[in-house]
Each structure stands twice: as C-alpha cells, then as structure tokens.
Amino acid sequence: MTQPVSDPINATPRFRAAFERLLPAIQAVPENDLVTINIDVPSSVATALGAWPEVRALRDQIVKDVSSFDIALLDNLESYALALGHAQTEYQTATEPSPSLVALANENIKWRTILLNDVTTLMSRGILAETVTSDLRGINGHKNIAFDLFALANVLEKNWEKIKGRTSVTQDELVQAQILADRLVTAVGEKEQAPIVEAEAVRERQAAFSLFVNAYDEVRSVISYLRRKEGDVDSIIPSLYAGRALPKKKPTEDATDKPATPTPGTPTGTQPNNGGTTPTPAAKADVSESGPFMH
C-alpha cells in the first residue's frame, strides 16, 4: 500500500514512484498473461483511485470472511493503478508525435492556475494551512511548472474529505492534472536523454494494465460476494467496462495498431494483441453462496 506523504509539496510524484517500484513485476509478466487493452486507460486509473478509500476500508472484512482470497491483490491495487498511469504516459510519449514542449507547458500552467486559485481560496477560509503553497517553485522552467502542478493536486487530494463540496475541481480532474504534469516531466526527460524504445513502452503498458485489471477484477469479485445482500458493489468499486470503450482511432494512426475484427466465436471485447499472442483474460471469481475463491 502507498504510504502517506508527510510533505505533499516536495513529494516524489507518486505515479512515477509506483511505476519504478513495480517495474520488476511489470517486466516479469509472461507473454501469455498479457491482457488486451480494450478500455480507456486514464479513465480506468481515475476510477480505481476514486474507489480505493472504500475498497481499503473493506480489507479487514475480506481477510476475516474470505480467508482464501489473495489479499496482496487488494494491498497492491492502488500501486498498480498508479503504475499504469505512468506507463500510459511513457506509452504516449513513445508512440505519439512529440507534443510541443511549449504547448504542453502552457496546458500545465493553465491547470496550475486553476488548482492554485482553489487552494488559495481554501487557505483564505482557513480550511487549508497557509503554508501549503510556501514551497511552490513558480513557472520559470518546465520542471518547476510540472512539480507545482503535482504538489497542488496532491494537497487537494490529501485533504479531499475536508474540501469536497468546497472546491470547483473533481477527483478525476486531479488525476488528469497529475498525469498531465507527468507527461511534461517525461517530455523534458526525453529531450535530455535517449528516446524511449517504442516496443518497450508498448510492452510495459500492456503488462502494467494486465497486473492492474486482474487485481481490480479479483477485488471487485470478492466485494461483490461480500456485499451481495446490499447490492452496492457498483457504488464501491465500479466496473471498468461500463462506458469505458477506447476512442476511435484517427485516420492517420498506424493501421497495425487498430483492433482486429473479431472472428466468429470470439467473445465480445476480446482482441488478439499486436504480437499475435492470445492474451489471457482477467480471471473472474466464481461467486456463489459458499463464497468466491473456494472450489
């Protein structure tokens, strides 16, 4: 589980930190276990991070009532989501035309201004401490802009229970702001260092997605069993596949990256991966009155 950050302003970006921490596990995912990415990644990451507090609150009950469940899947769920968020950034950097650093920096500045305005208002009303912006670096330099955006999003996120209903931004926008800042930091790094190998970025994104979606589906299955009488699983941990279809490809994009037309007999939503290896679908628990994961 991700540990609380004592200094949100100067904290290492948590998306990148989670990715680096999990990189050995990501690289170790076998080819046969890679799951086809057939849902929108940023939206899925935002969904998982939004669900995480309520999911984490059910940990003790899961351990008590479903002893056969691999609790490491729940414990790692937030980190898997964060790592996938950064893998998405690396993938976009490697496979899409490099955006202008100026345009990307301007977008970061726009969101830095939006978040800073909200933080300043909350400070003036005594809801946030007046010191939370004391270490902001300003907009002189791309890295300073990005790390300020990380810091402001982190401040709002860490204080969400106090500020929800009092801020104009949403939790999804905080996630998107952090991903945007991550893209700027990555773009700057890529300019300074050797380019990322495209095949490596594609593979790491798919492997990170595989770890994430398998863990998410397993956790959702066990919560569905525990909350079967209440029937509120969707309000605790929503399905990733509800309205999360990938956007249509632009005409200029590489045709080899387009989803293949399903052949007769192929389950809806299942597609072969680019490497030709049939992906292993995310495991689904058999939920019955005796409970999931008990066969």
N, C-alpha and C positions, 0 to 999 in steps of 0.2 A: 504494500500500500504506500501511496505517496505520503511523505511526512509533511507536517505543517511547516510553512515557511515563516521564519521569525522576522525576516527583513524583506518584505514584499518589493520594495523599491529596487534593491540590488540583487535580487534572487536570480539564479541561472534560469533561463527560460525553460519551463517545465516540459514543453513538448520535446525540445531537443534533448533534455536530460533523460527523459524516459526512453527516447529512441536509442541513445547511446548506451544506456544501461541494459536495454533488451536486445541490442544488436546481435550478440552471440546466439540468442534464442531465435531471432528472426532469420539469421543466416543458416541456422541448423534445421529449419523446416524442410522436410523432404519434398522433392518434386511432386510425388504422388499425393501429398497432403495439401497442396496449394488449392485454394478455393477461388473460383472465378469471381471477379469483382463486377457485380451486376446491380449495385445500388450506389447512390451518391455518397462518396466518402466524407466530405466535410459535414453534411447533414447527419450522417450516422455518428460521427465523432461527437457532434453537438448533442445528439440525443442521448448517447451513453454518459457524457459528462453531466448532463442535466439530471439523469436518473440516478447517478452514483450515490448521492446522500441517502436516498430512500433505500436503495439496494444495500448499502453498507449497514444500515440500521437493522436489516433482517439477518445479518451474519450469524449472531448467536442462536437464533431460532433455527436456522438451516443446520448448523452444527449439531444442535440438540435433536431435531426431529428427522433429519435425513443424514445419518452418520456416514452413509456410503458415498455422499457427494464429495467430489474433489474440491475442497474449499479454496485451494490455491487459484482456481479459476475465478472465483469472486474476488479474492485478495488482489489479483493482478489485473482485474478488469479496467480500472481507471488508467493504469500504466499502459495497458495495451491500446486504449483509446488515444492517449497522448502520443504514444509512439507512432500510431497510424497517422495521426495528424501531421507529424513531422515527415513521415515517409511520403505523404501526399505532397508536401512542399518540395521535397527532393525530386519527386517524380515530375512535378510541374516544371521545375527548373531545368530538368534534364531533357524532357520530351517536348516542351512547348517553346516557341520562339521566345528568346530572352526579352522580357519587357524592359522598356527604358527605365533605367535607374531613377531618372528624374520623375517620370510618371508614377512609379511605384513609391518613391519617397513622398510625392505630393499626396498620394492616397493615404499613406501613413500619417502625414501631417494633418490631413482632414480628420481622421479618426482620433488622433492625439488631441486635437482641439475639442472634439465632441466629448470625449471622456474627461478631459481636464475641466471643461465647463461644469459637467455634472459633479465631479469631485469637489471643485471649488464651492459650488452651491451647498453641497452636503457638509463641507467644512464650516461654512458661514453659519449654518444652522446647528452646529455643534454635534452633528451625527458622526462625522469623521474627525479624527485628530488633526490639528493644524499642521502637524509635522509630516503628514503622509506625502506631501509633494516637495519636501525640502531637498531631496536628492535627485530631482529630475535634472536631466542633462541639457535640455534645450534642443533647438532644431538646427544647430550648427554641426552638421555631419550626419550621414545616413545611419550609422550605428547608434548614435545618440537618439535619433528620432525613433528608431525601432525599439530600443530598450526603454525609452519613456513610454511608448505605447504598451509594451509588455507590462511595465510597472503599474500604469494606471488601470489596465484591465484586471491585473492581479489584485490591486487594492479593492476595486469594486466587487470582484468575485469573492474575496475572503470575507467581505462584510455584507454579503448578499442578504442574509437574514435580517440585518438591520435596515437595509436600504431598499429592499424590494417594495415597489409601490411608490417610492420617493425618487426614483431615477427614470430618465427617459429611455435608457438603453435596456436591452433584453439580454438574457444569458446567452442566447445564440449569437448576438452581436459581439459579446465579449469574447466568445470562442473565435469568431471570424476575425476580430481585431487582432487576436494573438497569432492566428495563422497568417494574417497579412504582415504583421511585424516579422514573423519567422521567415516569410518569403523575402523580405528586404534584407535581413541579416544573411540569408543564404545567397541571395544575388550578389551582395557585396563580397562575401567569401569566395564565390565562384569567380568573380572578377580578379581577385587577388591570387587565387590558386588554380590548379589544373581543373579543367571541366570534369564534371561527374560523368562516369560512363553510363550511357543510357540504359544498356541492358541491366546493369547492376541496380539502378534506381527502379526500373520496372519490376525486377525480381523482388527487391526488398519491400516495395509497396505491397505486392501481392502476398508475400509471406507475412508481413505485419497485419494485413487485412485478414488472413487466414487465422492467425492467433486470436485476433480481436473477435471476429464473427463467431468462431467456435465457442469461445468463452462466453460471449454475450448470449448466444442461443442456449447454452447449457444453464447459465444463471437464470435466464428467463423461464426455462422449463421447470426448474426447481421451485421458483417463486410462483409459477402458475399452479403447481401442485399444492404448495403451502397455502395459497390464497384462493383455492378453488371455490370455497364456500362464499367468500366475499366477492369474488369475480372482478377484482380490481387490478389484475396484473398489468393491463394496458396503461393504467394511470401511474403505476410504479416503474415499470420497465417496458416501454412501448416496443412494438415490433419494428425492426429496422426496415421492413419491406413494405410498410404502409406509405404509399406516396413517395417512395424514395428511388424511383427509376432513374437511371442515368440519362442525362440530357442527350438529345440527338447530336450526332457528330456533324461538324461543319463540313461543307463540300471539299474544303482544301485539306482536310486532315487525311492522313495516310489510310488508304483503304484497308491495309493489313491490320489496322487497329480496330476495325469495325466488328461488332459482334457477329458471329456466324449465324446464318439462318438455321433455326433448329430443325433437325431431321425428324421424320415421323418416329414417334415413340420416345422422343426426348422430352423429359419433364419441362414444363413451362418455367422460364427463368434460368435454365441451366445451359451453359455455353461452353464449348471447348476453349481452353486457354491458348494463347498465342504460340506456345511451344509445342502444341499438339498433344500434350499430356492430359489425359482426362482428370479433372480435379476431383478431389474427394469432397462431397458436400458436407456442410457443417452438421455435426452429429446432433440428432434430436433425441431427447429423452422420452422413454415410454412412460407417460404419466397415467397412473391408474390409482385405484383406491389404496393399493399397497404402497404407492409412492414411486417416484422416479428413481432410476439408477439401481433398482433392486430386481434382479432377474434370476 
